[in-house]
Amino acid sequence: MFRLRSAFPTRISASLALAVAGFAAATSIASAQDVIRFGAPLPITGPLAPEAVKQQQGYDLWAEQANKAGGINVGGKKYKVEIVYSDYQSNTPRSVQTTEQMITQEKVNFMFGPFGSGAAKAASTIAEKYKMPMLAATASSVQVYDQNYKYLFGTFTPNDTLTTPLTKLVKAKATDVKKVAILARNDLFPLAIAQEMEKSAKENGLEVVYFEKYAINTLDHSATLSQIKSLAPQWIFVTGYTNDLLLVRKQMADQQIKAGVVTMIAGPAYQEFIDSAGPNAENISSASWWHPAEKYDGKDIFGSTANFVKLFKDKYKAEPDCAHASAAVCGALFQMAIEKAGSLDRDKVRDELAKMDVVTFWGPVKFGANGQINSLEPPVFQIQGGKPIVLFPDAIKQGDFKLGVN
């Protein structure tokens, strides 16, 4: 069951419109049944809309599987899953308002966090106020979890779990890399991971010759890139979201900027980036929190990683990425916590999340005292032949690091 609610005028994305329309009949039939309602504020319109589609697809796939199995078992009684979506239009203050509306007016039972670290941190204040368990699918920055909140949990490990193995890999495979240039979107997650990259580079004896921020919605990076080119760094590290990084990469190509290593986070984790960048995506390195090459046998409703990947491909005719998988596992974790608690009591479900220690299709899940997952080893990968090829960890390694981005 799926519903869309918004306090703001909005245009529903094509993907979400299809999902809502496709389940309209099911909603009317199931409305009289017992349901558990999950609030999902998403940036359905605005510059973060591509990321919203990914989370919505992950939530929908989980809800579909849960309902096919009869629903969530709460003390011997089955409850159907209903997801209430709302568009906060890629605007962080609106994500806060939307979260409060879902809790106080929509009367949802549990909350999924908004997209990204910035919006998740802001909205978590509302969840904490109402003692509402919130699972954030795409919030990795430690600044999200430094508030001593009890009701916030996140499925992305801290940013340094990406930058540290990436730096060690580059240092081992590209010994001529001495100078690093860093360009970061001035937003919580992109800036935080750029700062972790700066720290990691310095700790490994690399010289950071450039570190600058660019404003959200920047449409021209040419002057900045020209300055970077003049410094001749062997490693260029850029952070942002899909549309940001596509623009940066295009303007790098326009200026014929070359480097032994070019890393972008987080766009290359998504097939949309690879397809849109075309040949310009080749040999770009990145890191993410999950990859379909993972091989876990989980206790969640999806079971194995391979089964999740198959179900996703069957439904969406595409390969899942970390944003899809993290959204789906958030639903699965809520399901396990509710069933373990045998109750819809928020505090009981919160307590089950806090002490959770389980293997899922996403990997081993255990939350630290601050609510952030601390049990995963995120993969480092590189775009080779139009596909993300895992370079690390060795357990799922698919290829070797290649130097040279033209």
N, C-alpha and C positions, 0 to 999 in steps of 0.2 A: 504494500500500500504506500502511495506517495502523494504528498500534497505540497503545493507551493503557496507560501504566504509571504507578503512583503508590506511593510509600512510605507514603501517608497514606490513611485512609478517605475516600472521596469519593462524591459523587453526580454522575454525568456529565450535562452539560447536554443538553437535547433535541437541539440541533443537532449536537453532537459524537457523541451516541449514534447518530444516524442515519448520520453519516459512517462511524463504526466498523462499524456493522452492514452498511452498504451495501458495504463493501469486505472483509468477512470472507472471502468466497469467493475473492476475488482474492489475499488474503494467503496462504491455504493453497496456492494454485497457484503463486504466485510465490516462496514461501519458499525453494525450491530454486534459484532463479535468482540471479544476481549482483545485489546491491542496494547502494545508497548510503543509509545511515541518517542522518536528520537529527533531532536532538533538539529538541523544542518544548515547553518548560515554559510553562504558561498558567494564569491564575487562573480556572479553569473554574467554580469555586464561590466564593461570597463577593461582596462589593460590586462587584468589578471584572469579574464574569462577562460583562456585555454586551460589554466590550472584548475578552475572550477569544474570544468567538464570531467577532468580526470578523477577528482574526488567523488563527484556524483556517480560516475560509472562504478567506482569501487564500492561505494555504499549500496548502490542498487544491486550489484551482483551478490553482495552478502545478504541483503534483505530477501532477494529472490530465492537463494539457497535455503535460508532459514525458514521461509514460508513454505517452500516445497517440502521441507521435512516436518511440517505441521506447526511450526512456530517455535518459540522459546519456552522451555519447560520451567515453570515457576512452581515449585512445590507440588508437582504432579499435575498441574493445569497448564495447558498450552495457550500461549498468547501469540497472536500474529504481530509482525513487525510493521510499523508505519513510520515513514520518514517524512518529516515536514521540512521542506526547503524554503529558504528565503534569500533574496538577492540584496547584498549590501553594496553592490555597485563598485567594488574595488576601493572602498572608502573605509579606512579603519574606524573612525568614530561611528559610522553607521553599523559596523559589525558589532559594536558594543550595544547600540540601541536595539539591533535585531535580536541579539542574544537575550536581552532583558525581556523583550516582547515575547519571545518563544517560551520563556520560563513563566512569565506572569500572565500572559493572555492565551497563548496556545496550549499551556499546561502540559508541555512535553515532560516525559519521565526522566530522560537523560539527554546530554548534549555532546555533539561532536564540535570540535573547535573550528574556528574560521581558518582560512588558508594562511600559511606562513607564520613566522615567529612574531612579527609586529602585531598583527590582528589577534593572534591567539593570546598573546600576553595581555592585551587590552581587554579582551572579552573574558579572560579567566577571572578578572576582578569581579565581574557580575556572577559568574558561576560560584565563586567562593562566597559571595554575599548571600546567595540563596542555598548554599550547601548542596550544590548540584554537581555530581560527577561529570567531568568533561574530559574526553579523550581527544587530544590534538594529533592529527595525522601528519602534519607537515611543519612542525615547530622544533627546530634543532638547537637554537641559540640558548646558551646557559642563562642568559638574561631573562628568559621566559620563566625559568624555574627557580629564581633566586628570591622569591617572594614569601617563602615559607607557607605556601598554600597547601591545603590537605586534599582538595578535590580536583586538582589538575594532574593529568597524566599525558605523556607523550611517547610516541613510537619511533622518533628519530633520536639517535645517539648525539652527543655533543659534537660541535663542528670540528674539533681537533681530531676526532676519529676519522675524518676525511683527509684533512690537510697533512697530518703527520705521516701516514703511510704513503701518500702521494709524493711528498718531498723526499722521503727515503728512497722511493723507487726511482725518481728522477735523478737523484744524486748518484745512485748506483749505476744507472743505465746511461746517463748523459754527463760524463765527467767534465765536459767542456762548459757546462752551464755554471756561470759565476755570478751573473747579474740578473735580477728579477725586477720586472715592472708589474705593479698591481693597480688595477682600476676597479673600483667598487661602486655599485649602486648605493646611494645614501638611504638605506632602508635597513631595518634591524638585522634580518638574516644575512643579506648580501654583504653588509658592512662587517658584521661579526665574523663571518667566515674569511673575509679578506684580512682582517686583523689576526686571525689564527694563522693564516698563510704567512703573514709578515713575521710572526713570532717563530713559526716553524722554519722558515727560510734562514733567519738569523741564527737559530740554534744549530742549524746544519752548515754554517759557514758560508752562506750565500749573501751577496750584497743586494739589498733592496734599493735600487736606484730611483725608483718612482713609486709613489703611493698617493693616489688622488681619488676623490669621490665624485660621482656625477649625480645630478638631481633626478628624482623620479620624473618620468615623461620626457627626458632629454631626447631630442630628435636629431642632433648633430654632434658627433664625437670627433669630427675631422681634426680640429685644432689639438685636442688632447692626444689623438693618435699620432699626429705629426711630431709632437713633443716626445712621445714614447719612442718613435722611430729614430729620432736624433740621438737617443741614448744607447741604441743598439743592444738591448737586453737579449740574452739567449732564451729567457723564459718570460712569457707574457701571461699573466693570470688575471682573468676578468670575471667578475661576479654580477649576477642579475637574474632576471627571469627570461623566459623564452623570447619574447619580442625584443627585449633589451639586447640580448646576446646575438640575435640574428642581425640586428642593425649594426652592432659593433663589428661583427665578423665581415659583413658586406663592406663597411667602410675601411676595414683593414685591407681587404682585397683591392679596393679602389686605389689605395695608396701603396699597394705592393709591399706591404709590411710582412717580413719573413722572420721566423724565429725557429730555433731548434725545437722548442717546446711551447705550445699554446694550450693553456688550460682554461676551461670555462665551466662555471658552476652557477645555475643548475640546469641550464637548457639542454645540453647534450644528452642528458638522461632520458629525454623525450624524443620519440620518433618524429614528432612534428618539427623539431629543430633539424634533425638529420635530413628529412625530406626537403625542407625549405632551404637549407644551406647548400644542399647538393654537394658538388665537388669541394666547396669551401669547408665542409665539415671534416674532410679527411685528415686523420692524424691528430685531431683535437682530443686532448685528454680531459678526463673529468673523474668525479667520484660521486657515489650515491649511497643510499642506505639499503638498497636491495637490487637484485638483478634476477631475471627469470632463469638464469643458469644455476641459482641456488638449489640445493638438494636436501630439503628437510621433510621429515615425516612428522606431521603435527597432530595435536590432540584437538584442534579446532574443527569447525564444520567443513572446511575445505580439505583437511587432511594434508596431503603432500603438496609441495611446491608445484610439482608437475601437474597435479590435478587442478590447482588454482589456475595455472597458466592455460590449461586446456579449456576450462570453463570460461575463462575470459575471452580466449580466442573464438570459441564457439558463439559467444554472445555478441562480441564487438568486432570480430574479424580483424583483430590487430593484436600485437604483442603487448602485454602489460609492462608498465614501468613502475618505479618505486612509489609514485604518487597514487596510482591505481591500487597497488598492493597494500600500501599503508592505510588507505581509507578502508579497504576491505577487512584488514586485520583489526582495525579499531572496532568495527561492528562485531567481529568474531570474539574479540576480547570482552566486550560488553556482554555478549551472549553467555560466555563461559562464567563471567563473574555473577551474572544474575542467576544462572542455574545453580552455581555453587552456593550462593546466598539463599536460594530457595525463596526469594522475596524481591519485591520491587522497592523496598525501603532503601532510600538513597545512601544512608550511612552504612548499611550492611553491604551494599554493592560496592561502595567506595572502599570498604575494608578488604573485600575480596580482591579488588584491583591492586591494593597496596601490598598484599602478601603474595601476589601471583608469581609463580615460578613454573613456566610451562613452555614446551616447544610447540611452535605453530608453523604453518607454511611460510611465514615471514621470517622465522628463525626463533631462537630462544628468547623468551620475553620475561624480563624481571625488571621492575622499576626500582630506582634508587630512592633514597629518603626524600629527595626533592620532587619525585614524580616522573623524572626522565628515565627512559630505558637505558640500561647500562650493560646489556648482555649481548650486543651484536658486534660483528666485525664487518663494517661496510666495505663493499668492493670498489676498487679503482679500475677504470676502464678507459679505452681509447676507441675512437671511431676509425674503423679499418674496413675498407670495402663497403662503406655505407651501413655498417652494423657496429653496435657497441661490443667490443671484445674485452673480456675481463682479463686484467693483468695481475690482480691481487684480490683476495688471498690465494695461496697456492692450491687450496682444496678445490677451487672452481676456476682456476686459471685456464684461459682459452687461447692465449697468444702472448707474444713478446712485444715490448715497447718499441715503437718506431719513432725516429727522430725526423724532424723537418716538416714545417707547416708553411706553405707558400701563399 
